[in-house]
């Protein structure tokens, strides 16, 4: 996966986690942060209300917000 996908993330996008601990889960991007080391971290909220944090490089945008 190229690094441009993480840069194109926006709050409200529908995403699918394609790597890491939460692989296979999907939801809505809610919070985007850049850490001190430069990594993009996001909070993903699933339809059932459960939230989890993951790295931006581990997600793929399924449906961009409008």
N, CA, C and O of each residue as an XYZ file, in Angstrom:
264
protein
N       0.844     -1.178      0.000
C       0.000      0.000      0.000
C       0.887      1.237      0.000
O       1.862      1.311      0.747
N       0.551      2.186     -0.822
C       1.367      3.390     -0.857
C       0.930      4.373      0.222
O      -0.196      4.310      0.715
N       1.813      5.259      0.573
C       1.601      6.179      1.677
C       0.602      7.278      1.337
O       0.129      7.958      2.247
N       0.260      7.481      0.068
C      -0.680      8.535     -0.324
C      -2.076      8.286      0.215
O      -2.814      9.241      0.457
N      -2.464      7.026      0.411
C      -3.792      6.724      0.912
C      -4.003      7.347      2.279
O      -5.059      7.924      2.541
N      -3.016      7.238      3.151
C      -3.125      7.807      4.491
C      -3.265      9.332      4.420
O      -3.988      9.919      5.225
N      -2.600      9.961      3.496
C      -2.677     11.408      3.359
C      -4.044     11.860      2.858
O      -4.449     12.994      3.113
N      -4.759     10.991      2.149
C      -6.052     11.347      1.580
C      -7.217     11.084      2.527
O      -8.366     11.325      2.155
N      -6.959     10.599      3.733
C      -8.019     10.336      4.697
C      -8.669     11.639      5.148
O      -7.995     12.646      5.363
N      -9.987     11.597      5.285
C     -10.728     12.747      5.793
C     -11.720     12.254      6.834
O     -12.177     11.112      6.775
N     -12.046     13.104      7.772
C     -13.040     12.787      8.783
C     -14.368     12.474      8.092
O     -14.838     13.258      7.268
N     -14.969     11.341      8.423
C     -16.245     10.946      7.838
C     -16.134      9.914      6.733
O     -17.152      9.371      6.303
N     -14.921      9.625      6.256
C     -14.726      8.595      5.223
C     -15.062      7.212      5.774
O     -14.811      6.919      6.943
N     -15.628      6.375      4.923
C     -15.821      4.966      5.266
C     -14.527      4.247      4.924
O     -13.969      4.446      3.844
N     -14.044      3.405      5.844
C     -12.769      2.742      5.595
C     -12.823      1.278      6.004
O     -13.680      0.859      6.781
N     -11.891      0.517      5.462
C     -11.710     -0.895      5.770
C     -10.283     -1.054      6.249
O      -9.353     -0.579      5.597
N     -10.095     -1.724      7.394
C      -8.760     -1.938      7.931
C      -8.156     -3.155      7.234
O      -8.718     -4.250      7.272
N      -6.996     -2.945      6.592
C      -6.381     -4.010      5.802
C      -5.106     -4.549      6.428
O      -4.437     -5.396      5.836
N      -4.756     -4.065      7.628
C      -3.556     -4.547      8.299
C      -3.602     -4.244      9.780
O      -4.385     -3.404     10.224
N      -2.772     -4.921     10.541
C      -2.680     -4.672     11.976
C      -3.666     -5.494     12.781
O      -4.277     -6.432     12.269
N      -3.812     -5.139     14.029
C      -4.645     -5.867     14.987
C      -6.116     -5.906     14.577
O      -6.788     -6.914     14.795
N      -6.617     -4.838     13.993
C      -8.042     -4.726     13.669
C      -8.363     -5.107     12.228
O      -9.407     -4.720     11.704
N      -7.487     -5.853     11.593
C      -7.659     -6.250     10.191
C      -9.038     -6.876      9.968
O      -9.476     -7.741     10.727
N      -9.713     -6.413      8.901
C     -11.028     -6.937      8.551
C     -12.184     -6.111      9.081
O     -13.317     -6.287      8.631
N     -11.933     -5.221     10.018
C     -13.000     -4.375     10.556
C     -13.184     -3.159      9.659
O     -12.277     -2.780      8.919
N     -14.350     -2.556      9.729
C     -14.621     -1.373      8.927
C     -15.418     -0.378      9.759
O     -15.987     -0.726     10.794
N     -15.449      0.853      9.294
C     -16.187      1.884     10.006
C     -15.931      3.249      9.410
O     -15.514      3.378      8.258
N     -16.189      4.268     10.218
C     -16.074      5.656      9.791
C     -14.885      6.304     10.482
O     -14.700      6.154     11.690
N     -14.083      7.021      9.714
C     -12.938      7.755     10.271
C     -13.484      8.914     11.091
O     -14.285      9.708     10.597
N     -13.044      9.009     12.360
C     -13.547     10.058     13.242
C     -12.491     11.048     13.698
O     -12.805     12.226     13.865
N     -11.271     10.628     13.902
C     -10.255     11.527     14.444
C      -8.927     11.213     13.772
O      -8.492     10.061     13.773
N      -8.286     12.209     13.204
C      -7.017     12.022     12.507
C      -5.952     12.843     13.217
O      -6.119     14.045     13.426
N      -4.867     12.195     13.584
C      -3.752     12.873     14.257
C      -2.443     12.480     13.604
O      -2.329     11.406     13.013
N      -1.465     13.348     13.714
C      -0.105     13.028     13.291
C       0.757     13.016     14.538
O       0.822     14.007     15.265
N       1.423     11.889     14.787
C       2.246     11.750     15.986
C       3.540     12.539     15.853
O       3.846     13.079     14.790
N       4.290     12.598     16.939
C       5.573     13.305     16.937
C       6.532     12.697     15.925
O       7.367     13.398     15.353
N       6.411     11.382     15.704
C       7.307     10.693     14.777
C       6.834     10.783     13.332
O       7.510     10.290     12.429
N       5.671     11.413     13.101
C       5.185     11.610     11.745
C       4.186     10.584     11.259
O       3.726     10.674     10.121
N       3.831      9.603     12.093
C       2.859      8.587     11.692
C       1.443      9.133     11.857
O       1.154      9.855     12.812
N       0.569      8.783     10.925
C      -0.818      9.221     10.986
C      -1.616      8.171     11.751
O      -1.609      6.993     11.393
N      -2.305      8.608     12.811
C      -3.161      7.711     13.586
C      -4.598      8.181     13.437
O      -4.867      9.379     13.353
N      -5.520      7.222     13.406
C      -6.935      7.566     13.259
C      -7.769      6.783     14.268
O      -7.361      5.726     14.750
N      -8.928      7.318     14.570
C      -9.930      6.598     15.340
C     -11.007      6.175     14.352
O     -11.501      6.985     13.568
N     -11.363      4.892     14.400
C     -12.403      4.357     13.531
C     -13.599      4.004     14.401
O     -13.450      3.318     15.413
N     -14.787      4.467     14.016
C     -16.010      4.146     14.739
C     -16.827      3.162     13.904
O     -17.201      3.449     12.767
N     -17.094      1.999     14.492
C     -17.882      0.986     13.797
C     -19.363      1.325     13.905
O     -19.749      2.188     14.693
N     -20.194      0.647     13.113
C     -21.638      0.919     13.112
C     -22.272      0.694     14.475
O     -23.237      1.372     14.829
N     -21.733     -0.265     15.255
C     -22.302     -0.557     16.567
C     -21.809      0.410     17.649
O     -22.140      0.233     18.821
N     -21.029      1.422     17.279
C     -20.574      2.446     18.207
C     -19.211      2.189     18.828
O     -18.670      3.065     19.502
N     -18.647      1.010     18.616
C     -17.334      0.684     19.162
C     -16.265      1.465     18.396
O     -16.292      1.534     17.167
N     -15.328      2.049     19.139
C     -14.251      2.822     18.524
C     -12.916      2.127     18.784
O     -12.726      1.486     19.818
N     -12.003      2.265     17.834
C     -10.646      1.784     18.031
C      -9.687      2.671     17.264
O     -10.062      3.342     16.303
N      -8.442      2.659     17.708
C      -7.408      3.464     17.057
C      -6.522      2.560     16.220
O      -6.258      1.418     16.595
N      -6.066      3.070     15.090
C      -5.163      2.332     14.217
C      -4.318      3.329     13.431
O      -4.578      4.533     13.448
N      -3.326      2.821     12.760
C      -2.477      3.670     11.925
C      -3.147      3.938     10.585
O      -3.841      3.074     10.048
N      -2.942      5.117     10.057
C      -3.526      5.479      8.765
C      -3.062      4.568      7.636
O      -3.806      4.338      6.682
N      -1.840      4.046      7.734
C      -1.329      3.169      6.677
C      -2.025      1.807      6.664
O      -1.887      1.060      5.695
N      -2.765      1.472      7.715
C      -3.442      0.178      7.804
C      -4.866      0.212      7.259
O      -5.560     -0.803      7.313
N      -5.315      1.337      6.743
C      -6.689      1.423      6.263
C      -6.766      1.771      4.787
O      -5.851      2.361      4.214
N      -7.878      1.389      4.195
C      -8.182      1.688      2.813
C      -9.530      2.385      2.784
O     -10.492      1.897      3.378
N      -9.613      3.520      2.102
C     -10.867      4.255      2.000
C     -11.805      3.512      1.053
O     -11.449      3.229     -0.091
N     -13.002      3.200      1.537
C     -13.998      2.487      0.745
C     -14.945      3.476      0.075
O     -15.228      3.359     -1.117
N     -15.435      4.450      0.844
C     -16.342      5.459      0.304
C     -15.976      6.811      0.909
O     -16.151      7.016      2.110
N     -15.477      7.723      0.102
C     -15.117      9.046      0.630
C     -16.340      9.813      1.103
O     -17.435      9.623      0.575
N     -16.163     10.679      2.093
C     -17.265     11.524      2.550
C     -17.566     12.567      1.484
O     -16.705     12.912      0.674
N     -18.795     13.061      1.495
C     -19.212     14.022      0.457
C     -19.314     15.401      1.023
O     -19.650     16.340      0.302
